[in-house]
Amino acid sequence: MPEMRLGDILDDYCSRCRLLTDHSVVAMVGEQVRKVRCRTCHYEHHYRQGKAGPRKNQPSAYEQVLASINPLVQPVPAEKPRRKRKTR
């Protein structure tokens, strides 16, 4: 990655837009980018290096229709992702 400066534009994943969009660099520590601001919705967040969070595990459309036809077959419940605890 080339040398970044405050105000430079880079691509990152925005959790509010749920897209990979242009972001402006807002905060840096040394030469590492720490915080960015989405240029679409203006949401400020930590730099994620373009990585999205885990996808939610929802039942497929087939499982939902099958459950509505046959009440004995229940759709697989979606699991909530666990938050990592910060160690001190």
C-alpha positions as CSV (number, residue, x, y, z in Angstrom):
1,M,0.0,0.0,0.0
2,P,1.4,3.4,-0.9
3,E,2.1,6.0,1.9
4,M,-1.2,7.3,3.1
5,R,-2.0,10.7,4.5
6,L,-5.0,12.3,6.2
7,G,-7.8,13.0,3.7
8,D,-6.6,10.4,1.2
9,I,-9.3,8.2,-0.4
10,L,-9.3,4.4,-0.2
11,D,-11.7,1.5,-0.5
12,D,-13.1,-0.1,2.6
13,Y,-16.2,-2.0,3.7
14,C,-18.9,0.2,5.2
15,S,-21.1,-1.6,7.7
16,R,-23.9,1.0,7.4
17,C,-24.0,0.8,3.6
18,R,-23.0,-2.9,3.6
19,L,-20.9,-2.2,0.5
20,L,-17.3,-1.7,-0.4
21,T,-17.2,2.1,-1.0
22,D,-14.8,5.0,-1.1
23,H,-13.6,6.3,2.3
24,S,-11.5,9.2,3.5
25,V,-8.7,8.7,6.0
26,V,-9.7,10.4,9.3
27,A,-7.2,9.1,11.8
28,M,-3.7,7.5,11.6
29,V,-1.2,6.1,14.1
30,G,2.2,6.3,12.7
31,E,1.8,5.2,9.1
32,Q,-1.2,2.9,9.7
33,V,-4.7,4.0,8.9
34,R,-7.0,3.7,12.0
35,K,-10.3,5.4,11.2
36,V,-12.0,6.2,8.0
37,R,-15.2,8.0,6.9
38,C,-17.5,6.7,4.2
39,R,-17.9,9.2,1.4
40,T,-21.5,7.9,0.6
41,C,-23.2,7.9,4.1
42,H,-20.5,9.8,6.1
43,Y,-20.3,7.0,8.7
44,E,-17.0,7.1,10.6
45,H,-15.6,3.7,11.7
46,H,-12.4,1.7,12.2
47,Y,-10.4,0.8,9.0
48,R,-11.4,-2.7,8.1
49,Q,-9.0,-3.2,5.2
50,G,-11.9,-4.0,2.9
51,K,-13.0,-7.1,5.0
52,A,-16.7,-7.5,5.7
53,G,-18.1,-9.0,8.8
54,P,-19.5,-12.6,9.0
55,R,-22.7,-13.2,7.1
56,K,-25.9,-14.1,9.0
57,N,-26.9,-17.7,8.7
58,Q,-30.6,-17.4,7.6
59,P,-32.7,-20.3,6.4
60,S,-33.0,-20.6,2.7
61,A,-36.2,-19.8,0.8
62,Y,-36.8,-23.5,0.2
63,E,-36.6,-24.2,4.0
64,Q,-39.1,-21.4,4.7
65,V,-41.6,-22.7,2.2
66,L,-41.2,-26.3,3.4
67,A,-41.8,-25.2,7.0
68,S,-45.0,-23.4,6.0
69,I,-46.3,-26.5,4.2
70,N,-45.2,-29.1,6.8
71,P,-45.3,-27.7,10.3
72,L,-43.3,-30.7,11.6
73,V,-40.2,-29.5,9.7
74,Q,-38.8,-26.4,11.4
75,P,-36.3,-24.1,9.6
76,V,-32.8,-24.0,11.0
77,P,-32.6,-21.0,13.4
78,A,-30.1,-18.3,12.5
79,E,-27.1,-18.2,14.8
80,K,-26.0,-14.9,16.2
81,P,-22.3,-14.2,15.8
82,R,-20.5,-14.0,19.1
83,R,-18.7,-10.9,20.0
84,K,-15.1,-11.3,20.9
85,R,-14.2,-10.1,24.4
86,K,-11.4,-7.7,24.9
87,T,-8.6,-8.9,27.1
88,R,-7.0,-6.4,29.4
